[in-house]
């Protein structure tokens, strides 16, 4: 379908054919290359407008954005934070940066994201409302937040999760690192919770080289996010006064310039990526041992990474054989991440006893080359 793999076809690579060089050169020519400058303000303003949020705060990367979101809702040492077992390590790492403990739960086969119904039943078993909020009666620790992740750009079932969080007074922080441009019932992923975090890493649809973004509709949270991300320095023409422990998390202007040019091209990227996804879907329609992962009902996915689920035996043999064949042929395919509770730092973290769907996805999933420019190879 994609033709010869010479040179090898990457899993997902950036594309710079717009005004990237013009905007970056402007930063160099004017000397505005660091954490202040017009492109930072512009990227924040235009990104907020694109996703339909009131406020956006640019950060050095998506992990920093997620860490700051958790800090803003007072997640702290000894708290537990509910997160999907199927996610990139950054989700759990950001929780750990707060001194908190990730608590892993299962995902849905329909979305690959957190399963709200299964989570509701689980909280009913282990949760207890106290004056401090929801407490895990097994560990005695407060549950400080819930962090769903929109896997490979596919929107998870956010509405029932919102209702569940409201019932237990749990802050909902969306890890939308992979979901720039993805929508559910016309609303952008990342805008359903109290805060949302995005990534602009080099392998994302829109890249700033390394970068991220926080969005919120709460003006107080937005002000505090910007203040804390700039080392909590009080504005002053020459005095250095910091009123609390802050973070050096602001996105440099030169990276924001790249992002402004990329954002201009986002609609075209999405159109081509969806064209590529349709071609994959058609190609796998008649393959009995592989199911193409489609966008959930009512959603419009950015199809950041296209994926198939292979085999029915529950073993990795089929998956690994396909991965070996593809990579040896020059097609840079990969498996899903190793489940978070299987990683050394998180092996002793609390988790839902039944993680069967996440485990099945881990055994069977193959990500396929997904760069937007690959759509240009199609007839």
Secondary structure, 3 states (H helix, E strand, C coil): CCCCCCCCECCCCCCCCCCHHHHHHHHHHHCCCCCCCHHHHHHHHHHHHHHCCCEEEEECCHHHHHHHHHHHCCCCCCCEEEEECCCCHHHHHHHHHCCCEEEEECECCCCCCECHHHHHHHHHHHEEEECCEEEECCCCEEEEEEECECHHHCCCCHHHHHHHHHHHCCEEEEECCCCCCCEECCEECCCCCCEEEEECCCCCCCCCCCCEEEEECCHHHHHHHHHHHECCECCCCCCCCECCCCCECECCHHHHHHHHHHHHHHHHHHHHHHHHHHHHHHHCCCCCCEEECCCCCCEECCCCCEEEEECCCCCCHHHHHHHHHHHHCCECCEECCCCHHHCHHHCCCCECCCCHHHHHHHHHEEEECCCHHHHHHCC
